[in-house]
Amino acid sequence: MAYLTGWRLALAADRLRATDDTLAAIARQVGYGSAFALSAAFKRAYGVSPQRYRTPPA
């Protein structure tokens, strides 16, 4: 299960940087039920919110 979660979050991270898709759309694409669920898991794993991850530091 940990492998699957890591894989889904890695896919989400790639899509956050490579596309302008909404968080809800990315959540659906990688198998999460909602943007909130993806956001919570992403923040736990990466230490930052998906929005902060998508926008690189200036």
Backbone atoms as SQL, in Angstrom:
CREATE TABLE atoms (id INTEGER PRIMARY KEY, chain TEXT, resi INTEGER, resn TEXT, atom TEXT, x REAL, y REAL, z REAL);
INSERT INTO atoms VALUES
  (1, 'A', 1, 'MET', 'N', 0.820, -1.197, 0.000),
  (2, 'A', 1, 'MET', 'CA', 0.000, 0.000, 0.000),
  (3, 'A', 1, 'MET', 'C', 0.866, 1.264, 0.000),
  (4, 'A', 2, 'ALA', 'N', 1.954, 1.231, 0.729),
  (5, 'A', 2, 'ALA', 'CA', 2.848, 2.392, 0.768),
  (6, 'A', 2, 'ALA', 'C', 3.433, 2.672, -0.614),
  (7, 'A', 3, 'TYR', 'N', 3.756, 1.604, -1.351),
  (8, 'A', 3, 'TYR', 'CA', 4.288, 1.776, -2.700),
  (9, 'A', 3, 'TYR', 'C', 3.260, 2.462, -3.593),
  (10, 'A', 4, 'LEU', 'N', 2.028, 2.003, -3.535),
  (11, 'A', 4, 'LEU', 'CA', 0.964, 2.572, -4.361),
  (12, 'A', 4, 'LEU', 'C', 0.747, 4.048, -4.019),
  (13, 'A', 5, 'THR', 'N', 0.722, 4.365, -2.748),
  (14, 'A', 5, 'THR', 'CA', 0.544, 5.762, -2.327),
  (15, 'A', 5, 'THR', 'C', 1.692, 6.620, -2.842),
  (16, 'A', 6, 'GLY', 'N', 2.908, 6.133, -2.683),
  (17, 'A', 6, 'GLY', 'CA', 4.070, 6.883, -3.167),
  (18, 'A', 6, 'GLY', 'C', 4.035, 7.086, -4.668),
  (19, 'A', 7, 'TRP', 'N', 3.628, 6.052, -5.394),
  (20, 'A', 7, 'TRP', 'CA', 3.546, 6.142, -6.845),
  (21, 'A', 7, 'TRP', 'C', 2.488, 7.164, -7.270),
  (22, 'A', 8, 'ARG', 'N', 1.331, 7.114, -6.622),
  (23, 'A', 8, 'ARG', 'CA', 0.260, 8.061, -6.961),
  (24, 'A', 8, 'ARG', 'C', 0.678, 9.500, -6.657),
  (25, 'A', 9, 'LEU', 'N', 1.356, 9.699, -5.536),
  (26, 'A', 9, 'LEU', 'CA', 1.800, 11.045, -5.190),
  (27, 'A', 9, 'LEU', 'C', 2.900, 11.525, -6.133),
  (28, 'A', 10, 'ALA', 'N', 3.765, 10.629, -6.565),
  (29, 'A', 10, 'ALA', 'CA', 4.793, 11.008, -7.544),
  (30, 'A', 10, 'ALA', 'C', 4.153, 11.405, -8.872),
  (31, 'A', 11, 'LEU', 'N', 3.135, 10.674, -9.297),
  (32, 'A', 11, 'LEU', 'CA', 2.401, 11.054, -10.513),
  (33, 'A', 11, 'LEU', 'C', 1.765, 12.427, -10.351),
  (34, 'A', 12, 'ALA', 'N', 1.151, 12.646, -9.190),
  (35, 'A', 12, 'ALA', 'CA', 0.521, 13.945, -8.927),
  (36, 'A', 12, 'ALA', 'C', 1.562, 15.056, -8.968),
  (37, 'A', 13, 'ALA', 'N', 2.726, 14.829, -8.359),
  (38, 'A', 13, 'ALA', 'CA', 3.789, 15.839, -8.358),
  (39, 'A', 13, 'ALA', 'C', 4.217, 16.161, -9.783),
  (40, 'A', 14, 'ASP', 'N', 4.384, 15.142, -10.609),
  (41, 'A', 14, 'ASP', 'CA', 4.749, 15.372, -12.014),
  (42, 'A', 14, 'ASP', 'C', 3.687, 16.190, -12.726),
  (43, 'A', 15, 'ARG', 'N', 2.430, 15.848, -12.514),
  (44, 'A', 15, 'ARG', 'CA', 1.336, 16.563, -13.186),
  (45, 'A', 15, 'ARG', 'C', 1.195, 17.998, -12.682),
  (46, 'A', 16, 'LEU', 'N', 1.482, 18.212, -11.409),
  (47, 'A', 16, 'LEU', 'CA', 1.427, 19.576, -10.875),
  (48, 'A', 16, 'LEU', 'C', 2.421, 20.481, -11.590),
  (49, 'A', 17, 'ARG', 'N', 3.601, 19.964, -11.859),
  (50, 'A', 17, 'ARG', 'CA', 4.639, 20.772, -12.501),
  (51, 'A', 17, 'ARG', 'C', 4.470, 20.838, -14.015),
  (52, 'A', 18, 'ALA', 'N', 3.887, 19.806, -14.619),
  (53, 'A', 18, 'ALA', 'CA', 3.849, 19.711, -16.078),
  (54, 'A', 18, 'ALA', 'C', 2.564, 20.244, -16.707),
  (55, 'A', 19, 'THR', 'N', 1.490, 20.378, -15.915),
  (56, 'A', 19, 'THR', 'CA', 0.207, 20.796, -16.483),
  (57, 'A', 19, 'THR', 'C', -0.393, 21.941, -15.690),
  (58, 'A', 20, 'ASP', 'N', -1.437, 22.514, -16.255),
  (59, 'A', 20, 'ASP', 'CA', -2.210, 23.534, -15.545),
  (60, 'A', 20, 'ASP', 'C', -3.527, 22.956, -15.038),
  (61, 'A', 21, 'ASP', 'N', -3.629, 21.623, -15.004),
  (62, 'A', 21, 'ASP', 'CA', -4.858, 20.979, -14.525),
  (63, 'A', 21, 'ASP', 'C', -5.148, 21.395, -13.086),
  (64, 'A', 22, 'THR', 'N', -6.414, 21.434, -12.750),
  (65, 'A', 22, 'THR', 'CA', -6.793, 21.758, -11.379),
  (66, 'A', 22, 'THR', 'C', -6.390, 20.612, -10.452),
  (67, 'A', 23, 'LEU', 'N', -6.326, 20.916, -9.177),
  (68, 'A', 23, 'LEU', 'CA', -5.995, 19.886, -8.196),
  (69, 'A', 23, 'LEU', 'C', -7.057, 18.791, -8.195),
  (70, 'A', 24, 'ALA', 'N', -8.306, 19.164, -8.369),
  (71, 'A', 24, 'ALA', 'CA', -9.379, 18.165, -8.423),
  (72, 'A', 24, 'ALA', 'C', -9.203, 17.230, -9.612),
  (73, 'A', 25, 'ALA', 'N', -8.819, 17.772, -10.764),
  (74, 'A', 25, 'ALA', 'CA', -8.608, 16.949, -11.948),
  (75, 'A', 25, 'ALA', 'C', -7.421, 16.004, -11.744),
  (76, 'A', 26, 'ILE', 'N', -6.354, 16.508, -11.175),
  (77, 'A', 26, 'ILE', 'CA', -5.185, 15.670, -10.904),
  (78, 'A', 26, 'ILE', 'C', -5.536, 14.592, -9.892),
  (79, 'A', 27, 'ALA', 'N', -6.299, 14.950, -8.870),
  (80, 'A', 27, 'ALA', 'CA', -6.720, 13.959, -7.867),
  (81, 'A', 27, 'ALA', 'C', -7.466, 12.810, -8.544),
  (82, 'A', 28, 'ARG', 'N', -8.390, 13.135, -9.424),
  (83, 'A', 28, 'ARG', 'CA', -9.129, 12.083, -10.139),
  (84, 'A', 28, 'ARG', 'C', -8.201, 11.251, -11.013),
  (85, 'A', 29, 'GLN', 'N', -7.268, 11.896, -11.693),
  (86, 'A', 29, 'GLN', 'CA', -6.362, 11.200, -12.606),
  (87, 'A', 29, 'GLN', 'C', -5.477, 10.184, -11.882),
  (88, 'A', 30, 'VAL', 'N', -5.087, 10.494, -10.652),
  (89, 'A', 30, 'VAL', 'CA', -4.164, 9.601, -9.931),
  (90, 'A', 30, 'VAL', 'C', -4.871, 8.715, -8.918),
  (91, 'A', 31, 'GLY', 'N', -6.202, 8.801, -8.852),
  (92, 'A', 31, 'GLY', 'CA', -6.958, 7.858, -8.040),
  (93, 'A', 31, 'GLY', 'C', -7.407, 8.325, -6.672),
  (94, 'A', 32, 'TYR', 'N', -7.367, 9.621, -6.414),
  (95, 'A', 32, 'TYR', 'CA', -7.889, 10.142, -5.144),
  (96, 'A', 32, 'TYR', 'C', -9.336, 10.573, -5.331),
  (97, 'A', 33, 'GLY', 'N', -10.120, 10.462, -4.277),
  (98, 'A', 33, 'GLY', 'CA', -11.542, 10.782, -4.341),
  (99, 'A', 33, 'GLY', 'C', -11.842, 12.264, -4.355),
  (100, 'A', 34, 'SER', 'N', -10.912, 13.066, -3.860),
  (101, 'A', 34, 'SER', 'CA', -11.156, 14.508, -3.815),
  (102, 'A', 34, 'SER', 'C', -9.833, 15.255, -3.792),
  (103, 'A', 35, 'ALA', 'N', -9.912, 16.538, -4.094),
  (104, 'A', 35, 'ALA', 'CA', -8.734, 17.391, -4.027),
  (105, 'A', 35, 'ALA', 'C', -8.237, 17.484, -2.585),
  (106, 'A', 36, 'PHE', 'N', -9.160, 17.498, -1.632),
  (107, 'A', 36, 'PHE', 'CA', -8.778, 17.567, -0.224),
  (108, 'A', 36, 'PHE', 'C', -7.963, 16.344, 0.188),
  (109, 'A', 37, 'ALA', 'N', -8.393, 15.163, -0.226),
  (110, 'A', 37, 'ALA', 'CA', -7.679, 13.930, 0.119),
  (111, 'A', 37, 'ALA', 'C', -6.273, 13.941, -0.481),
  (112, 'A', 38, 'LEU', 'N', -6.159, 14.348, -1.739),
  (113, 'A', 38, 'LEU', 'CA', -4.848, 14.432, -2.368),
  (114, 'A', 38, 'LEU', 'C', -3.981, 15.466, -1.654),
  (115, 'A', 39, 'SER', 'N', -4.548, 16.615, -1.358),
  (116, 'A', 39, 'SER', 'CA', -3.796, 17.679, -0.715),
  (117, 'A', 39, 'SER', 'C', -3.244, 17.236, 0.640),
  (118, 'A', 40, 'ALA', 'N', -4.058, 16.566, 1.437),
  (119, 'A', 40, 'ALA', 'CA', -3.622, 16.104, 2.758),
  (120, 'A', 40, 'ALA', 'C', -2.498, 15.078, 2.627),
  (121, 'A', 41, 'ALA', 'N', -2.642, 14.125, 1.716),
  (122, 'A', 41, 'ALA', 'CA', -1.616, 13.102, 1.519),
  (123, 'A', 41, 'ALA', 'C', -0.334, 13.723, 0.965),
  (124, 'A', 42, 'PHE', 'N', -0.488, 14.658, 0.043),
  (125, 'A', 42, 'PHE', 'CA', 0.662, 15.309, -0.581),
  (126, 'A', 42, 'PHE', 'C', 1.457, 16.087, 0.461),
  (127, 'A', 43, 'LYS', 'N', 0.758, 16.819, 1.295),
  (128, 'A', 43, 'LYS', 'CA', 1.428, 17.621, 2.322),
  (129, 'A', 43, 'LYS', 'C', 2.145, 16.725, 3.325),
  (130, 'A', 44, 'ARG', 'N', 1.539, 15.595, 3.680),
  (131, 'A', 44, 'ARG', 'CA', 2.185, 14.638, 4.582),
  (132, 'A', 44, 'ARG', 'C', 3.480, 14.096, 3.975),
  (133, 'A', 45, 'ALA', 'N', 3.450, 13.783, 2.704),
  (134, 'A', 45, 'ALA', 'CA', 4.599, 13.156, 2.047),
  (135, 'A', 45, 'ALA', 'C', 5.684, 14.158, 1.637),
  (136, 'A', 46, 'TYR', 'N', 5.273, 15.319, 1.128),
  (137, 'A', 46, 'TYR', 'CA', 6.236, 16.273, 0.573),
  (138, 'A', 46, 'TYR', 'C', 6.523, 17.458, 1.490),
  (139, 'A', 47, 'GLY', 'N', 5.712, 17.639, 2.520),
  (140, 'A', 47, 'GLY', 'CA', 5.957, 18.720, 3.466),
  (141, 'A', 47, 'GLY', 'C', 5.483, 20.086, 3.014),
  (142, 'A', 48, 'VAL', 'N', 4.891, 20.157, 1.838),
  (143, 'A', 48, 'VAL', 'CA', 4.330, 21.417, 1.327),
  (144, 'A', 48, 'VAL', 'C', 3.000, 21.114, 0.647),
  (145, 'A', 49, 'SER', 'N', 2.186, 22.130, 0.514),
  (146, 'A', 49, 'SER', 'CA', 0.914, 21.947, -0.170),
  (147, 'A', 49, 'SER', 'C', 1.161, 21.762, -1.666),
  (148, 'A', 50, 'PRO', 'N', 0.212, 21.138, -2.358),
  (149, 'A', 50, 'PRO', 'CA', 0.365, 20.985, -3.811),
  (150, 'A', 50, 'PRO', 'C', 0.530, 22.329, -4.527),
  (151, 'A', 51, 'GLN', 'N', -0.187, 23.346, -4.085),
  (152, 'A', 51, 'GLN', 'CA', -0.075, 24.662, -4.724),
  (153, 'A', 51, 'GLN', 'C', 1.329, 25.238, -4.556),
  (154, 'A', 52, 'ARG', 'N', 1.869, 25.086, -3.369),
  (155, 'A', 52, 'ARG', 'CA', 3.230, 25.588, -3.114),
  (156, 'A', 52, 'ARG', 'C', 4.256, 24.784, -3.923),
  (157, 'A', 53, 'TYR', 'N', 4.038, 23.502, -4.057),
  (158, 'A', 53, 'TYR', 'CA', 4.923, 22.653, -4.848),
  (159, 'A', 53, 'TYR', 'C', 4.865, 23.045, -6.329),
  (160, 'A', 54, 'ARG', 'N', 3.675, 23.365, -6.795),
  (161, 'A', 54, 'ARG', 'CA', 3.493, 23.715, -8.211),
  (162, 'A', 54, 'ARG', 'C', 4.215, 25.019, -8.546),
  (163, 'A', 55, 'THR', 'N', 4.224, 25.956, -7.632),
  (164, 'A', 55, 'THR', 'CA', 4.836, 27.270, -7.874),
  (165, 'A', 55, 'THR', 'C', 6.242, 27.274, -7.300),
  (166, 'A', 56, 'PRO', 'N', 7.257, 27.125, -8.148),
  (167, 'A', 56, 'PRO', 'CA', 8.629, 27.105, -7.629),
  (168, 'A', 56, 'PRO', 'C', 8.990, 28.457, -7.009),
  (169, 'A', 57, 'PRO', 'N', 9.932, 28.450, -6.075),
  (170, 'A', 57, 'PRO', 'CA', 10.337, 29.709, -5.444),
  (171, 'A', 57, 'PRO', 'C', 10.910, 30.689, -6.459),
  (172, 'A', 58, 'ALA', 'N', 10.647, 31.947, -6.226),
  (173, 'A', 58, 'ALA', 'CA', 11.107, 32.973, -7.169),
  (174, 'A', 58, 'ALA', 'C', 12.544, 33.371, -6.921);
